[in-house]
Structure formats: structure tokens, C-alpha cells
């Protein structure tokens, strides 16, 4: 039996998944604050209504969920809400001497928690490619070559994260009965210390963006990321609210 009075876990990130929705809970600031984010597909948005993702829709959407979720929803702040959006991966971020980085280059959904992380990697790649820019001696050709080096390191890698984040969101929000059973079984059978599905994201990366796996590691750790091919258009945007 689940203890429904144990509503907050101050050591872990907890995600409650349902059809077209999820609630994520986690401590911040060394446990001094507790953040909760509710995400759901908005039927009002699909119907073209101007006011969508309202507190009333939030309550209706989560009314049929399990008790642990229902008791959490009233505690969410009702002032802040955001539409979620991403974009198809771009083939280039550069035009002439101007190049993009961060969300301007690769806006992505939050399911891999990589928005800020990928921006930092962009900055590191630019710093590596443009070490002498400040001395004022670089020609247009040199700048172009440096930006090409930056793109070689980052465009495909960031695009892969974009498309994979979409897939993870689809997995969280499945509403097909069979797909839900398979997803739940995969989560239940996974060892809590098995991070093989994200080794490619957090470990060293080769030029082909596949995970670098130690020769002594079991073959099951060599899980490649989802190929960076164009993903289908995102379904209905979702709205978030948090305390």
C-alpha cells in the first residue's frame, strides 16, 4: 500500500506520469524549497480558444489522477504558466560573421533537462574556436573558419538532444494502453543505478555523437541516442504551473 501522506521526497526527483500529462516534484536550494511543475496537453489550445492552460483546466485535467497527485495540485502556484515549444533542428546556425547559440539556435523541450547545459557547451565550443578574436587581427576568413569549427562540434550534437527530448516526452505522455504497459514495465525493471540510456548525453562524445563506452563495460551500456533526423511536428503545446 502506498502511503499517501508521504507527499514529498526531499532526496529525489519524483515524476508522476499520465496520459498527456505529468507532475514533477523535486527539492531545490539544499532542501529549503520544494518545486512542483504540472505539465499537460491543452484541449482548449487544440480547439483554438484564446484562454487556454487556465487554473480551472489544470484542476480538471488532474482530477482523475491518483491521490498523491491530487493532493499536490492545489499547492501549485496559479500565477505562472508557460507554453512549451521547440523547433526542428537547423542545419546551420551561422550566416557570415554572425552565429547563434543557446535557445536561439536549438530551442528544445525540457525532458532531458538540457536547455542550459547545451547552451554552456555552445559557449565552451565558441571559446575554443575563437581564442584569438580579442587581438583584433582576425580576418573574415579566419572568423568564418572558426565558426565552421564551432558548428562542426555543436550543430549535430544539439540537434540530437532536441529530437531525443521529444521522444522522451512522448514516452512520458503515452495514452495508448499497450504503450503504457510497456513503458511502465521498462521503468519497473530498470536498475535505479543504470544510466545507460543517457551515457551518450553525459559521457565523452565522439565526432559521430555516439557514447564512448569503456572496453570493459558491458555491451548493454553502448546505447546510442535517437538519430538526429527531423521529428514530426510537436502535438498540442502543454502548459506548466509551479509553486
C-alpha positions as CSV (number, residue, x, y, z in Angstrom):
1,X,0.0,0.0,0.0
2,X,1.3,3.5,-0.9
3,X,1.4,5.9,2.0
4,X,-0.4,8.9,0.5
5,X,0.6,11.1,3.5
6,X,4.3,10.9,2.3
7,X,3.7,13.6,-0.3
8,X,7.2,15.0,-0.6
9,X,10.5,13.3,-1.1
10,X,13.3,15.7,-0.2
11,X,16.1,13.5,-1.6
12,X,14.9,12.6,-5.1
13,X,13.2,13.9,-8.2
14,X,9.7,12.4,-8.4
15,X,7.7,12.2,-11.6
16,X,4.1,11.1,-11.8
17,X,3.2,10.3,-15.4
18,X,-0.2,10.0,-17.1
19,X,-1.8,10.3,-20.5
20,X,-0.8,13.6,-21.9
21,X,0.4,15.0,-18.6
22,X,3.0,14.7,-15.8
23,X,3.7,16.2,-12.4
24,X,7.4,16.5,-11.4
25,X,8.5,17.3,-7.8
26,X,12.0,18.0,-6.5
27,X,13.8,19.9,-3.8
28,X,15.9,23.0,-4.5
29,X,18.3,25.2,-2.5
30,X,19.5,22.2,-0.4
31,X,16.0,21.3,0.5
32,X,14.9,24.7,1.7
33,X,12.3,24.9,-1.1
34,X,10.3,22.3,-2.9
35,X,9.4,22.8,-6.6
36,X,6.4,21.3,-8.4
37,X,5.6,21.5,-12.1
38,X,2.5,20.3,-13.7
39,X,2.5,19.7,-17.5
40,X,-0.4,18.8,-19.7
41,X,-1.7,19.0,-23.2
42,X,-4.3,21.7,-23.5
43,X,-7.6,20.8,-25.2
44,X,-8.6,24.4,-25.2
45,X,-5.5,25.2,-27.3
46,X,-6.4,22.4,-29.8
47,X,-9.9,24.0,-30.1
48,X,-8.4,27.4,-30.8
49,X,-9.6,29.1,-27.7
50,X,-7.8,32.3,-26.7
51,X,-7.6,31.5,-23.0
52,X,-6.0,28.1,-22.5
53,X,-4.0,26.4,-19.8
54,X,-6.0,28.1,-17.1
55,X,-6.1,27.1,-13.4
56,X,-9.5,25.6,-14.0
57,X,-8.2,23.4,-16.8
58,X,-5.3,22.4,-14.6
59,X,-7.7,21.2,-11.9
60,X,-10.0,19.4,-14.4
61,X,-7.1,17.7,-16.1
62,X,-5.6,16.3,-12.9
63,X,-8.9,15.5,-11.2
64,X,-8.9,11.8,-12.2
65,X,-5.2,11.1,-11.2
66,X,-4.0,9.1,-8.2
67,X,-4.4,10.6,-4.7
68,X,-0.7,11.6,-4.3
69,X,-1.1,13.8,-7.4
70,X,-4.5,15.2,-6.5
71,X,-3.3,16.4,-3.1
72,X,-0.3,18.1,-4.7
73,X,-2.1,20.1,-7.4
74,X,-3.8,22.6,-5.1
75,X,-0.4,23.6,-3.7
76,X,0.9,24.7,-7.1
77,X,1.2,28.4,-7.8
78,X,-1.6,29.6,-10.2
79,X,0.1,32.8,-11.4
80,X,2.8,31.4,-13.7
81,X,2.2,29.4,-16.8
82,X,4.2,28.8,-19.9
83,X,3.5,27.3,-23.3
84,X,6.2,24.7,-24.2
85,X,7.7,24.8,-27.7
86,X,10.8,23.6,-29.6
87,X,11.8,23.7,-33.2
88,X,13.2,21.4,-35.9
89,X,17.0,21.1,-35.8
90,X,18.8,23.5,-38.0
91,X,21.5,22.6,-40.5
92,X,23.5,25.7,-39.8
93,X,23.5,28.4,-37.1
94,X,25.8,30.8,-39.0
95,X,25.5,33.5,-41.6
96,X,28.6,35.4,-42.5
97,X,30.3,36.5,-39.2
98,X,27.1,36.0,-37.2
99,X,26.3,32.8,-35.4
100,X,23.6,31.6,-32.9
101,X,23.9,29.7,-29.7
102,X,21.6,28.6,-26.9
103,X,17.9,28.5,-27.3
104,X,18.2,30.8,-30.4
105,X,20.0,28.0,-32.1
106,X,18.3,24.9,-30.7
107,X,15.2,25.5,-28.6
108,X,14.3,22.2,-27.1
109,X,11.7,20.6,-24.7
110,X,12.7,20.1,-21.1
111,X,12.6,16.3,-20.9
112,X,16.3,15.8,-20.9
113,X,16.9,18.9,-18.7
114,X,19.4,20.2,-21.3
115,X,18.4,23.7,-22.2
116,X,21.0,25.5,-20.1
117,X,23.5,22.6,-20.4
118,X,23.6,22.7,-24.2
119,X,24.0,26.5,-24.1
120,X,27.1,26.1,-21.8
121,X,28.5,23.6,-24.3
122,X,27.9,26.1,-27.1
123,X,29.8,28.7,-25.2
124,X,32.7,26.3,-24.5
125,X,32.9,25.4,-28.1
126,X,33.0,29.0,-29.2
127,X,35.7,29.8,-26.7
128,X,37.8,27.0,-28.1
129,X,37.2,28.1,-31.7
130,X,37.7,31.8,-31.2
131,X,40.7,32.1,-28.8
132,X,42.4,35.0,-30.6
133,X,39.4,37.1,-31.5
134,X,40.2,39.7,-29.0
135,X,43.5,40.7,-30.5
136,X,41.8,42.4,-33.5
137,X,43.9,40.6,-36.1
138,X,41.3,38.1,-37.4
139,X,40.2,38.2,-41.0
140,X,36.7,37.4,-42.2
141,X,38.1,34.1,-43.5
142,X,39.5,33.3,-40.1
143,X,36.3,34.1,-38.3
144,X,34.3,32.0,-40.9
145,X,36.7,29.1,-40.3
146,X,36.3,29.4,-36.6
147,X,32.5,29.5,-36.8
148,X,32.6,26.4,-39.0
149,X,34.7,24.6,-36.4
150,X,32.1,25.6,-33.8
151,X,29.2,24.3,-35.9
152,X,31.1,21.0,-36.6
153,X,31.3,20.5,-32.9
154,X,27.8,21.6,-31.8
155,X,25.1,21.6,-34.5
156,X,24.5,17.8,-34.9
157,X,25.0,17.2,-31.2
158,X,22.5,19.8,-30.1
159,X,20.1,18.7,-32.8
160,X,20.3,15.1,-31.5
161,X,19.3,16.4,-28.0
162,X,16.4,18.3,-29.5
163,X,14.9,15.3,-31.2
164,X,15.6,12.9,-28.3
165,X,13.9,15.2,-25.9
166,X,10.7,15.0,-28.0
167,X,10.9,11.2,-27.9
168,X,11.3,11.2,-24.1
169,X,8.3,13.5,-23.8
170,X,6.2,11.1,-25.9
171,X,7.2,8.2,-23.7
172,X,6.2,10.1,-20.6
173,X,2.8,11.1,-22.0
174,X,1.7,8.0,-23.9
175,X,-2.1,7.4,-23.7
176,X,-2.3,4.1,-25.6
177,X,-3.0,1.2,-23.2
178,X,-0.4,-1.2,-24.7
179,X,2.3,1.5,-24.9
180,X,1.6,2.5,-21.3
181,X,2.1,-1.1,-20.1
182,X,5.4,-1.4,-21.9
183,X,6.6,1.9,-20.6
184,X,5.7,1.1,-17.0
185,X,7.3,-2.3,-17.3
186,X,10.5,-0.7,-18.6
187,X,10.6,1.7,-15.7
188,X,9.9,-1.0,-13.1
189,X,12.5,-3.4,-14.4
190,X,15.3,-0.8,-14.7
191,X,18.0,-0.8,-12.1
192,X,17.9,2.6,-10.3
193,X,21.7,2.9,-10.9
194,X,21.5,2.1,-14.6
195,X,22.2,5.3,-16.6
196,X,23.0,3.6,-19.8
197,X,20.2,5.4,-21.7
198,X,21.9,8.7,-21.1
199,X,25.5,7.7,-21.3
200,X,25.7,9.3,-24.7
201,X,24.5,12.6,-23.2
202,X,26.6,12.9,-20.1
203,X,29.8,11.0,-21.2
204,X,32.6,11.8,-23.6
205,X,31.3,12.2,-27.2
206,X,32.9,11.2,-30.4
207,X,32.5,13.0,-33.7
208,X,29.6,10.8,-34.6
209,X,27.9,11.7,-31.3
210,X,27.7,8.1,-30.1
211,X,28.5,7.3,-26.5
212,X,32.1,6.4,-25.8
213,X,32.0,3.3,-23.7
214,X,34.9,1.7,-21.8
215,X,36.0,-1.5,-23.4
216,X,35.5,-3.3,-20.1
217,X,31.9,-2.1,-19.8
218,X,29.0,-4.4,-20.7
219,X,27.7,-4.1,-24.2
220,X,24.3,-3.0,-22.8
221,X,25.8,0.4,-21.9
222,X,26.6,1.2,-25.5
223,X,23.1,2.7,-26.1
224,X,23.1,5.1,-29.0
225,X,21.0,8.3,-28.9
226,X,18.0,8.7,-31.2
227,X,19.2,9.7,-34.6
228,X,19.1,13.5,-35.3
229,X,16.5,13.2,-38.1
230,X,13.7,15.7,-38.5
231,X,11.0,14.9,-35.9
232,X,7.2,15.2,-36.6
233,X,5.5,18.3,-35.5
234,X,5.0,18.6,-31.8
235,X,1.5,17.7,-30.6
236,X,-0.6,20.2,-28.7
237,X,1.6,22.5,-26.6
238,X,1.5,22.0,-22.9
239,X,1.1,24.4,-20.1
240,X,3.1,24.4,-16.8
241,X,2.5,25.8,-13.4
242,X,4.7,25.6,-10.4
243,X,5.0,26.6,-6.7
